[in-house]
Amino acid sequence: MQSSFPETEVRFLVLALVLGGGLYYGGHHEWNPPAIAVISVPETQNLIVPNAEFTATVVGALPVLEEEEVAREEQNKESVPKPVSQIIEKISAAPPVVSPKVLVSENIASVVMTEEPKDPGDPNAKVNIALSSFSHYGSALISGKFIGFSVIVKNEGTEATKSTFNTQLFLDKKGDGSIDTAYQKMETRVLEQGEQETKIWKNAWMIEAGMHKIRVCADIDREIAESLENDNCASLDFAIDASVQGGDFLIEGEDVAPISPKAGDNVSFSAFIKNADDVKAGVSTALLYIDSYVPIKSKMPTIPGEEREGVVWSTIWQATAGEHTYKICADGYNDIWETDEENNCVTHTFVVAD
C-alpha cells in the first residue's frame, strides 16, 4: 500500500519524534549516557544540525572546586607578609634577655683584681655578697696550657640570702671590654651571715698569647637585694708573651762528682739542659731527685732554640755506702709548653763504696 505521506516527510517525522523524546527525557532525568552507537547516514542525505550551546553540570564537582579555591585562598593568606605592627607585638611579647653587669676594661699590666664602679645598693638591705681570692691554678702562664679559676663568694651581711643566686665567669680576649666567652653559671646555695662558698671552673681556658681579661661576677641575675653592689665582680688581667714560649727540653751530659764517691764524700751533680726546638724557651725550673728525698730545685734562665744551659748542684749530698739512684728533670714544674713533654728526665744508678 502506498502511504499518503511522502517518503521524505515520513522520515523527517520519525526523526523529529526521536529527537523530541530524547530532549524530554534529558530534561527530567539525570543523564547516564549509554554506550555510543554509530548511526550510518546515507551519503546522499544532508543532515543539517543547527548551532547550539550546551551546559553540562556534573553532580559533586562544584564542592570539590570550592575546597580547592578555599585552599588557594588560605595559601595566599599565608604568603602575604604580616603587618609590621604584628611583628613588633610578637617581639615585644618575647621574654626579656637578662644581661650581665657591664664589664669595665681596666688597663693593668700585671695580674690584679679590680672592682666594679661604685653602686650605692639598697640601704635597707641586710645582705651583702662579696668576692675574694679570685685566682688561677693548674699551670704556669704558658701559651697552649690549660688553666682553671676559683673564687670565694661570701655573704658579709647581717642576714641570710633570701634565695640561691648565680656566679658567672667571662673571658674578654684582647681586653677590649667585649665578652668573647660566657662560661656556665654556677649556683650558690643560700648563705647565712658570714658563710662562704668556693666556685671552681676547672681547665676553663687554654692560654693564648696577648693581653686578656678574665672576669667573674656574683649574683649575675641580680636576684639578691644588697646593701652594697660594687664588690660583686673581680678581674684578672693576663699579659702572655708568645716570643718566649715553646721549646723542647732534653737532659745531656749528666754527671756525678767525684766519679766514684766513697761514704762520707760530699757529692755534686750536674747536667746540661738543651732546648731541642727552634723556638726560644722561657724560664723554667730543673729538679734533682736523690733516692726518695725531696727534690732539689734550680732556677733556669731562658734558653734559645738549639742551645743548651748548664746546671750544677754543688756538694749538696753526703754519700752513704750502697747503691743509689738520682734523677734530673728539666722543666720540673711544667712551666714551658713543650712539643714533647715526655723526654724531660734521665735516671741513673751509682754505687758508693765504704
MIPA-93985 format. One record per residue (C-alpha): x, y, z; residue number from 1. Coordinates in steps of 0.2 Angstrom, whole numbers. Example, Ala and Ser with C-alpha at 12.3 -4.5 7.8 and 13.67 -1.06 7.14 Angstrom:
BEGIN
62 -22 39 1
68 -5 36 2
END
This chain:
BEGIN
0 0 0 1
7 17 -4 2
7 29 11 3
-2 46 9 4
14 54 16 5
28 56 5 6
43 46 10 7
54 61 14 8
41 68 26 9
39 51 35 10
57 50 38 11
58 68 44 12
43 65 56 13
51 49 63 14
67 59 66 15
58 73 75 16
49 61 87 17
66 53 91 18
74 70 95 19
59 77 104 20
58 62 116 21
77 62 119 22
76 80 124 23
61 77 136 24
70 63 144 25
86 73 147 26
77 87 154 27
68 77 168 28
81 64 172 29
100 63 177 30
110 59 162 31
118 42 161 32
124 41 144 33
123 24 136 34
136 16 125 35
140 26 110 36
130 19 95 37
136 23 77 38
122 28 66 39
126 27 47 40
118 41 37 41
117 39 18 42
129 50 9 43
116 56 -2 44
107 63 13 45
112 80 20 46
109 81 39 47
109 99 45 48
111 102 64 49
108 120 69 50
122 128 80 51
118 126 99 52
126 130 116 53
127 115 129 54
129 117 148 55
134 102 157 56
133 101 176 57
142 86 184 58
135 81 201 59
148 83 215 60
160 93 205 61
156 111 212 62
160 107 231 63
177 100 226 64
181 116 216 65
176 126 231 66
188 116 243 67
202 119 231 68
198 138 230 69
197 139 249 70
214 130 250 71
222 143 237 72
215 157 247 73
222 151 263 74
239 148 255 75
238 166 248 76
235 172 265 77
250 164 272 78
261 170 259 79
256 188 262 80
268 197 274 81
262 201 291 82
259 219 296 83
274 227 304 84
263 230 320 85
260 212 322 86
279 208 321 87
283 221 334 88
270 215 345 89
277 197 344 90
295 203 348 91
288 213 362 92
280 198 370 93
296 188 370 94
304 185 387 95
317 199 391 96
335 194 389 97
345 196 406 98
361 205 403 99
376 203 414 100
383 218 423 101
394 229 412 102
412 223 412 103
423 238 413 104
440 236 405 105
455 242 415 106
472 244 408 107
483 234 420 108
500 227 416 109
500 213 428 110
488 201 436 111
477 210 448 112
460 211 455 113
449 225 450 114
432 232 456 115
415 237 448 116
411 256 448 117
403 262 464 118
385 256 467 119
376 263 482 120
365 247 483 121
349 246 494 122
352 255 511 123
338 244 518 124
345 228 513 125
353 216 526 126
363 206 514 127
380 209 505 128
388 197 493 129
407 200 491 130
421 191 481 131
438 187 487 132
453 176 482 133
450 176 464 134
464 167 456 135
470 155 443 136
478 137 445 137
483 122 436 138
498 128 426 139
511 142 423 140
505 156 411 141
511 147 396 142
503 149 379 143
494 132 375 144
492 127 393 145
475 125 401 146
471 134 417 147
457 135 429 148
449 148 440 149
442 149 458 150
434 162 468 151
427 164 486 152
409 170 487 153
404 176 504 154
389 184 512 155
396 199 523 156
378 205 528 157
369 203 544 158
355 191 537 159
355 176 526 160
352 177 507 161
333 175 503 162
337 163 489 163
351 155 479 164
360 165 466 165
372 163 451 166
390 167 449 167
397 168 431 168
414 168 423 169
418 179 407 170
433 179 395 171
437 196 387 172
450 192 373 173
462 207 370 174
455 216 385 175
444 227 374 176
429 227 385 177
419 214 375 178
414 197 381 179
420 183 370 180
416 168 381 181
402 167 395 182
405 151 405 183
391 141 413 184
383 149 428 185
386 141 444 186
373 141 458 187
377 146 475 188
366 140 490 189
358 151 502 190
372 159 513 191
369 163 531 192
378 178 539 193
396 176 537 194
395 160 526 195
405 157 511 196
407 145 496 197
421 142 484 198
417 142 465 199
429 132 453 200
430 132 434 201
442 118 430 202
453 119 414 203
442 134 408 204
454 142 397 205
468 137 385 206
480 151 387 207
484 162 371 208
497 175 368 209
492 193 370 210
483 204 383 211
467 196 390 212
455 198 404 213
445 185 415 214
431 192 425 215
419 184 437 216
403 191 444 217
392 185 458 218
373 187 458 219
374 190 440 220
355 189 438 221
353 202 452 222
342 191 462 223
348 197 479 224
345 215 486 225
361 220 493 226
367 235 504 227
382 236 493 228
384 231 474 229
402 237 470 230
410 221 477 231
401 208 466 232
414 207 452 233
433 205 451 234
445 203 436 235
462 196 432 236
472 203 418 237
485 192 408 238
500 198 398 239
506 182 388 240
522 184 378 241
522 172 363 242
540 176 359 243
547 166 375 244
535 152 374 245
538 134 367 246
553 123 366 247
558 105 369 248
570 101 384 249
582 87 385 250
595 82 398 251
613 79 391 252
630 77 399 253
623 72 416 254
637 68 429 255
642 64 447 256
657 71 456 257
668 63 462 258
666 49 449 259
667 35 462 260
662 43 478 261
665 35 495 262
655 35 510 263
656 52 518 264
661 62 502 265
651 77 498 266
644 73 481 267
639 86 467 268
628 83 452 269
627 92 435 270
619 91 418 271
616 101 403 272
598 106 398 273
596 108 379 274
582 116 370 275
580 104 355 276
567 115 347 277
570 130 336 278
559 142 347 279
566 151 362 280
560 144 379 281
556 154 394 282
562 152 412 283
560 136 420 284
565 125 435 285
576 110 435 286
574 97 448 287
586 84 456 288
580 69 465 289
591 58 475 290
583 41 481 291
567 46 489 292
572 63 496 293
563 79 492 294
569 86 475 295
581 100 475 296
577 114 463 297
587 125 452 298
580 140 443 299
585 140 424 300
586 156 413 301
578 157 395 302
586 145 383 303
586 150 364 304
582 137 351 305
595 123 348 306
606 129 363 307
609 122 380 308
612 128 398 309
622 120 412 310
615 117 429 311
625 111 444 312
620 106 462 313
637 108 471 314
641 97 486 315
623 95 491 316
623 77 496 317
634 67 509 318
637 50 502 319
632 34 511 320
638 17 507 321
627 6 495 322
618 8 478 323
609 25 475 324
598 32 461 325
597 50 455 326
585 58 443 327
587 75 434 328
572 83 426 329
571 99 415 330
555 110 417 331
551 101 433 332
535 112 436 333
529 111 418 334
532 130 416 335
535 128 397 336
523 122 384 337
534 109 375 338
532 100 359 339
537 84 369 340
533 83 387 341
539 65 390 342
558 67 387 343
562 79 401 344
570 67 414 345
585 55 415 346
588 42 429 347
605 34 434 348
611 22 447 349
628 23 456 350
637 14 470 351
646 22 485 352
660 12 492 353
663 10 511 354
END
